[in-house]
Amino acid sequence: MVDVNPDRDHVVGEVSDELRRLYLTAIRWIKTSMEINVEANFTQDTQQAERLAIKAHELQEKGKILRNIFWAALKDEHKMWNKPSVGLRSGWIAVWSEPETPHIIGFLEDLFGGDD
């Protein structure tokens, strides 16, 4: 996690212990799926490789689902459904941020005299 950016982030509070556990479980499952996938790619036993690949896929999908549930629950916990961008920062700090203008837009505005 990255630190709060005071120029961009609006701090809304700390994440509850329940949501922390949910997030950590999701990340652990995704990480484990990657490790199992590596093992599947290096085993010589094709049946074992197939079993490992299936398990890796299962954990990856479950991890993604849990991660999506985490973000929905975080929005509920801090009433952020109307915020454009929700994030998690160091120290389990929940934030929302305004969307950044892509650099190319700023360049084009400068080039063609935007905001005059």
C-alpha positions in Angstrom: 0.0 0.0 0.0 1.1 3.5 -0.6 0.9 6.5 1.7 -1.9 9.0 1.6 -1.3 11.8 -1.0 -2.5 15.0 0.7 -2.8 16.7 -2.7 -5.2 14.1 -4.1 -6.6 11.8 -1.4 -9.6 12.6 0.8 -9.2 10.5 4.0 -12.5 9.0 5.2 -11.2 6.8 8.0 -9.7 3.5 9.0 -10.8 0.1 7.6 -12.5 -2.2 10.1 -10.8 -5.4 11.3 -13.4 -7.4 9.5 -12.6 -5.8 6.1 -8.9 -6.1 6.8 -9.3 -9.9 7.2 -11.4 -10.0 4.0 -8.8 -8.1 2.0 -5.9 -10.2 3.4 -7.7 -13.4 2.6 -8.3 -12.2 -1.0 -4.7 -11.2 -1.5 -3.4 -14.5 0.1 -5.6 -16.6 -2.3 -4.5 -14.7 -5.3 -0.8 -15.0 -4.2 -1.2 -18.7 -3.5 -2.8 -19.2 -6.9 0.2 -17.6 -8.6 2.6 -19.9 -6.6 0.6 -23.0 -7.5 0.5 -21.9 -11.2 4.3 -21.7 -11.2 4.5 -25.2 -9.6 2.1 -26.5 -12.3 4.3 -25.1 -15.0 7.4 -26.9 -13.7 6.1 -30.3 -12.8 6.8 -33.2 -15.1 3.6 -35.1 -14.2 0.9 -33.9 -16.6 -1.9 -35.1 -14.4 -0.5 -33.3 -11.4 0.1 -30.2 -13.6 -3.6 -30.2 -14.6 -4.8 -30.6 -11.0 -2.5 -27.7 -9.9 -3.6 -25.5 -12.8 -7.3 -26.1 -11.9 -6.6 -25.3 -8.2 -4.7 -22.2 -9.2 -7.6 -21.0 -11.4 -10.0 -21.7 -8.5 -8.1 -19.7 -6.0 -7.5 -16.9 -8.5 -11.2 -16.6 -9.2 -12.2 -16.8 -5.5 -9.6 -14.2 -4.7 -10.9 -11.8 -7.3 -14.5 -12.3 -6.0 -13.4 -11.6 -2.4 -11.5 -8.5 -3.5 -14.6 -7.2 -5.3 -16.6 -7.9 -2.2 -14.0 -6.0 -0.2 -14.3 -2.9 -2.4 -18.1 -3.0 -2.2 -18.0 -3.4 1.6 -15.5 -0.6 1.9 -17.8 1.7 0.0 -20.6 0.7 2.3 -18.6 1.0 5.5 -17.5 4.6 4.6 -20.5 5.7 2.5 -18.5 6.2 -0.7 -20.8 4.8 -3.4 -20.9 8.2 -5.0 -17.1 8.8 -5.1 -15.3 8.5 -8.4 -12.2 6.6 -7.1 -11.9 4.7 -3.9 -8.5 3.6 -2.5 -6.7 1.9 0.4 -3.5 3.5 1.8 -0.8 2.6 4.3 -2.1 2.1 7.8 -5.4 0.8 6.5 -6.7 4.2 5.6 -9.7 4.4 3.3 -9.6 7.3 0.8 -11.4 8.7 -2.2 -9.8 10.7 -5.0 -10.8 12.9 -7.9 -10.1 11.2 -11.2 -6.8 12.4 -12.6 -6.7 14.2 -15.9 -4.7 12.0 -18.3 -1.4 13.7 -19.1 -2.2 13.8 -22.8 -5.3 15.9 -22.1 -3.3 18.5 -20.2 -0.7 18.5 -23.0 -3.4 19.1 -25.6 -5.0 21.8 -23.5 -1.7 23.6 -23.2 -1.0 23.1 -26.9 -4.4 24.3 -28.1 -5.0 26.9 -25.4 -7.5 25.1 -23.2 -8.9 26.9 -20.1 -8.6 30.4 -21.7 
